[in-house]
Amino acid sequence: MKLSILDYSEIRSEASSAIALRETIRLARAAEQWGYHRYWVSEHHGNRVLAGSAPEVLVSSLAALTEGKMRIGSGGIMLPMHSPFKVAENFSVLTALYPGRIDLGIGRSTGGRAETSAALLDGRSGSFSRYPEQVSRLSGHIRGALAPAVTPASASPPDLWLLGSSESGADIAAANGLGLAFGHFIRGRAGREAVQRYRQRFVPFSERDRPKVLVSLFAVCGRDEREAERLARVFDHYLLDIGEGGHLNTVPSLASIESIEYTEAQQEQIRKGRERMVVGDPASVRRQLIALADLYEADEVMLATVSPDFGLKLRMYEMLAEAFQLRHT
C-alpha cells in the first residue's frame, strides 16, 4: 500500500509562519527519503494556525528542493476562488519545470471565512453552483481540449485529482476522468458508497485513464499508545477550536491543554472528531490504515496531522514508513 502526506504547514507555539513553511520543506525532503509516494500542501486563507495560503508557490519550492522520487502537488487549489484558466497556466509552468512530478488537486471549499473569500474574489461573483463547470473547463485547459491554449504547452500535464467527500464530488470527478482524493477526515466511514459510485460512473478522457482513489484522513502516531493519546489531545483541541470559530493563534503545546476540562457538549464533539482520525502506536496505526484502505478498496492512503512538536511529527512519519516498509521503486 502507498502512503502519502498532506501537510498543513501548521504554526507551533512560539514559532512563526516562516518556520512552519521551512518545516514543510524539511518534512518533504525527509518523506521522500523514507519512501512516501506523494506530498501535497493545502490552501487555507485567514487561518492564523496554518501558514499554507498559496500551494502553487509552495509546490514550486518543494519540487525544487526534492530529488524527484516523490510526486508533489496541491491538496488542493480551492477552485471557486480562482480562474480555471489561470490555475491551468500555473500548473503548466510547474510541469514544464518539473515534468512527470506534479499533481493538481482541486477542491470546492473557499479555504477561509466569508470576508477572506470576498477579498479573494475582489468584487467578482462566486457561486458554488458553477463548480462542476469550472472543473470541466480546468480539465479541458490542462489536457489541451479547450481553447484558449494554455502556455507553456506541456508534454507531461499534471495528474488531476478532485478532493471530494460526497456523492456529488464523486460524480464530478468521474464525469471528468479525474482521480478522486476522498476526504475521510471530512465524511468519516459513510464515504464507501461515494467511492463505489465514482468507479461505476468513471468516464476516461483517454484510453489510458482508469479510476484512481486515494483516501485522506487524520492520523496521530506515537511510540506507544499512551504517547499517541497525549498527542491526539492536541489535535482534538485544534479541531474543537475550529468548530467553535477558530480562536487559536498557534497549535497549542502539550502542557497548555493538560489541565483543560471540557463540557459534555465539547466532549461529544471530540468523540465525533475521533471518528475521522486514527490514533495509536505504529503497529496499531498500520492495522487501522490497512483496514480503511480495504474498506474503500484503495491502494493509497494520505495522512494529515497537526502536531505540537516538529521533531515528534518527523518521528511519526518515519515510524510509519518503517511500519509499512516503504521504498521507492
GIWO-V147170 format. One record per backbone hydrogen bond with DSSP energy under -0.5 kcal/mol. NH is the residue of the N-H (numbers start at 0). CO is the residue of the C=O. E is the energy in kcal/mol with one decimal. If there is no record, write none. Layout:
nh: <NH:NH>
co: <CO:CO>
e: <E:E>
This chain:
nh: <1:3:4:5:6:6:10:11:12:14:19:20:21:22:23:24:25:26:27:28:29:30:31:32:33:34:34:35:36:38:39:40:41:43:43:44:47:50:51:52:56:57:58:59:60:61:62:63:64:65:65:70:71:72:73:74:75:76:78:78:79:80:81:83:86:87:88:89:90:91:92:93:94:95:96:97:99:100:102:103:104:104:105:106:116:117:118:119:120:121:122:123:129:130:133:134:135:136:137:138:139:140:141:142:143:144:145:158:160:161:162:163:163:169:170:171:172:173:174:175:176:177:178:179:180:180:181:181:182:183:183:184:185:186:187:189:190:191:194:195:196:197:198:199:200:201:201:202:203:208:213:214:215:216:217:218:219:221:227:228:229:230:231:232:233:233:234:235:236:237:238:239:240:241:242:243:244:245:250:256:256:257:257:259:261:266:267:268:269:270:271:272:273:274:274:275:276:277:279:281:284:285:286:287:288:289:290:291:292:293:294:295:296:297:298:300:301:302:303:312:313:314:315:316:317:318:319:320:321:322:323:324:325>
co: <298:300:37:302:4:39:48:9:250:11:15:16:17:18:19:20:21:22:23:24:25:26:27:28:29:30:31:30:2:70:4:72:6:41:51:110:45:8:7:50:53:53:54:55:56:57:58:59:60:61:62:36:100:38:102:40:104:104:76:106:106:77:78:81:82:83:84:85:86:87:88:89:90:91:92:93:155:97:71:158:73:102:160:76:112:113:114:115:116:117:117:120:126:127:129:130:131:132:133:134:135:136:137:138:140:139:139:101:103:178:105:161:180:165:166:167:168:169:170:171:173:172:159:211:161:178:179:213:163:181:215:215:182:182:183:186:187:188:190:191:192:193:194:195:196:197:198:173:201:205:179:299:181:301:275:303:277:279:223:224:225:226:227:228:229:230:230:231:232:233:234:235:236:237:238:239:241:240:10:252:253:253:254:256:259:262:263:264:265:266:267:268:269:270:271:272:273:217:219:221:280:281:282:283:284:285:286:287:288:289:290:291:292:292:212:1:214:3:216:308:309:310:311:312:313:314:315:316:317:318:319:320:320>
e: <-2.6:-2.4:-2.2:-2.9:-0.5:-3.0:-3.2:-0.6:-0.9:-2.1:-2.3:-2.2:-2.0:-2.4:-1.8:-1.7:-2.3:-2.9:-2.2:-2.2:-2.0:-3.2:-2.1:-1.3:-1.8:-1.0:-0.6:-2.2:-2.9:-2.3:-3.0:-1.8:-1.2:-0.5:-2.4:-3.9:-0.7:-2.4:-0.9:-1.3:-1.0:-1.9:-3.3:-1.2:-1.6:-2.8:-2.7:-1.8:-1.6:-0.6:-0.5:-2.3:-2.7:-2.1:-1.1:-3.3:-0.6:-2.9:-1.4:-1.5:-0.5:-1.9:-2.2:-0.5:-2.4:-2.4:-2.3:-2.7:-2.3:-1.7:-2.2:-1.8:-2.2:-1.7:-2.1:-2.6:-0.5:-1.4:-2.4:-3.5:-0.7:-0.6:-2.3:-2.8:-2.5:-2.3:-1.7:-2.3:-2.4:-1.7:-0.7:-1.9:-1.5:-1.6:-2.5:-2.7:-2.0:-2.4:-2.8:-2.6:-2.2:-2.6:-2.8:-2.3:-1.0:-2.5:-1.2:-1.9:-2.5:-2.8:-3.2:-0.8:-1.8:-2.1:-2.4:-2.1:-2.4:-2.5:-2.7:-1.3:-1.1:-2.6:-2.6:-3.3:-2.5:-0.6:-0.9:-2.6:-3.2:-1.6:-1.4:-1.2:-1.6:-2.3:-1.9:-0.6:-1.1:-0.8:-1.9:-2.1:-2.4:-2.2:-2.0:-2.2:-2.0:-0.7:-0.6:-2.7:-0.6:-1.3:-2.2:-1.9:-2.9:-2.2:-1.7:-2.2:-2.4:-1.5:-2.3:-2.3:-1.9:-2.4:-2.5:-1.4:-0.7:-0.8:-1.3:-3.0:-2.2:-2.2:-2.6:-2.5:-2.3:-1.9:-2.0:-1.2:-1.6:-3.2:-3.1:-0.7:-0.9:-0.7:-0.6:-1.3:-0.5:-2.6:-1.9:-1.8:-2.4:-2.2:-2.1:-2.2:-1.8:-0.6:-0.9:-1.7:-1.5:-1.9:-1.6:-0.5:-2.9:-2.3:-2.0:-2.3:-2.6:-2.3:-2.2:-2.1:-2.7:-2.3:-2.0:-2.0:-0.9:-2.4:-0.6:-2.2:-3.0:-2.7:-2.0:-1.9:-2.7:-2.2:-2.2:-1.9:-2.1:-2.9:-2.1:-1.9:-2.1:-2.4:-2.1:-0.6:-2.3>
